[in-house]
């Protein structure tokens, strides 16, 4: 494997809580109303410094989606998923966008979000994006 070049973002950023690799800008948040098994998650127009896993179909709270897990290139931690295809017309706005789990990242002020310990049933997705 070759050398990994990281993109350094300027401004208010979200970063990997494990290695502090920059992941996204606050300005690129589309929605903060998403949920995952660890608690809250945010939908972003653009994320950086991630690698994309295999595509797979997942049944989520808002229907069937083709998604791919995304991993921090700095440390390899899974940080969220990318929507490749939304199979329902009302969910098409998610296509090409990425969700970062709040539990897996540090906020713009350096804070970590510890999430909830309550199990989340029904898959990861937005309640009302």
C-alpha positions in Angstrom: 0.0 0.0 0.0 1.2 3.5 -0.8 1.5 6.6 1.3 -1.9 8.0 2.5 -2.3 11.7 1.8 -4.7 13.4 4.2 -6.8 16.4 3.4 -6.6 19.1 6.1 -9.8 21.1 6.5 -10.0 24.7 7.6 -12.7 26.0 9.9 -15.1 24.2 12.2 -14.5 20.5 11.6 -15.6 17.0 12.7 -12.7 14.6 13.1 -12.1 10.9 14.0 -12.3 10.5 17.8 -9.5 7.9 17.6 -6.8 9.5 15.5 -8.1 13.1 15.0 -8.1 12.8 11.2 -10.3 15.5 9.7 -13.6 14.1 8.3 -16.0 16.9 7.5 -16.8 20.6 7.8 -19.7 21.8 9.9 -20.9 23.7 6.9 -21.5 20.4 5.0 -24.0 19.0 7.5 -27.4 18.4 5.8 -29.2 16.9 8.8 -28.6 16.2 12.4 -31.7 14.0 12.9 -30.2 10.7 11.9 -29.8 7.8 14.3 -27.6 4.7 14.5 -27.0 2.0 17.0 -24.7 4.2 19.1 -27.1 7.2 19.1 -27.1 10.3 16.9 -25.6 10.5 13.4 -25.3 13.4 10.9 -25.9 13.4 7.2 -23.2 15.3 5.2 -22.9 16.5 1.6 -19.2 15.8 1.6 -16.7 13.9 3.8 -13.0 13.5 3.3 -10.2 11.1 4.4 -12.4 8.0 4.2 -12.3 4.8 2.3 -15.5 3.1 1.1 -16.3 -0.5 1.7 -18.4 -2.9 -0.2 -21.9 -1.9 -1.3 -24.8 -3.8 0.3 -28.5 -3.5 0.5 -29.8 -2.6 4.0 -33.3 -2.3 5.3 -33.4 0.9 7.3 -36.2 2.7 9.1 -37.0 4.7 5.9 -36.9 1.7 3.5 -34.4 -0.2 1.5 -31.1 1.5 0.6 -27.8 0.4 -1.0 -25.1 1.6 1.2 -21.4 1.2 1.8 -19.6 1.5 5.2 -17.0 4.3 5.3 -13.7 4.0 7.2 -11.3 6.6 8.5 -8.1 6.4 6.4 -6.0 7.5 9.4 -6.8 4.6 11.7 -9.2 2.3 9.8 -12.1 2.8 12.2 -15.6 2.5 10.7 -17.1 6.0 11.0 -20.4 5.7 9.2 -21.9 4.9 5.8 -22.5 6.3 2.4 -25.8 6.1 0.6 -25.3 4.8 -2.9 -28.9 4.2 -3.9 -32.2 4.9 -2.3 -34.9 2.6 -3.6 -37.8 4.8 -2.6 -38.5 8.0 -4.4 -38.9 10.1 -1.2 -35.4 9.1 -0.1 -33.5 9.9 -3.3 -32.1 13.1 -1.7 -29.7 10.8 0.4 -27.9 9.4 -2.7 -24.2 10.3 -2.8 -24.3 11.7 0.8 -22.6 10.2 3.8 -23.6 9.7 7.4 -21.0 10.0 10.2 -21.9 8.5 13.5 -21.6 11.2 16.2 -20.2 8.5 18.6 -17.3 8.0 16.3 -16.2 11.6 15.9 -15.0 14.6 17.8 -17.0 17.8 17.4 -15.7 21.2 16.3 -14.9 22.1 19.8 -13.0 18.9 20.4 -15.7 17.3 22.4 -16.7 13.6 22.2 -20.2 12.3 22.1 -20.7 9.2 24.2 -24.1 8.2 22.8 -26.6 6.1 24.5 -26.4 2.6 25.8 -30.0 1.8 24.8 -30.3 -0.7 21.9 -31.7 0.8 18.7 -34.0 -1.5 16.8 -34.7 -1.4 13.1 -31.4 -0.4 11.5 -29.7 2.9 11.1 -31.4 5.8 9.4 -33.1 9.2 9.8 -36.3 9.6 11.8 -37.3 12.6 9.9 -34.7 14.2 7.7 
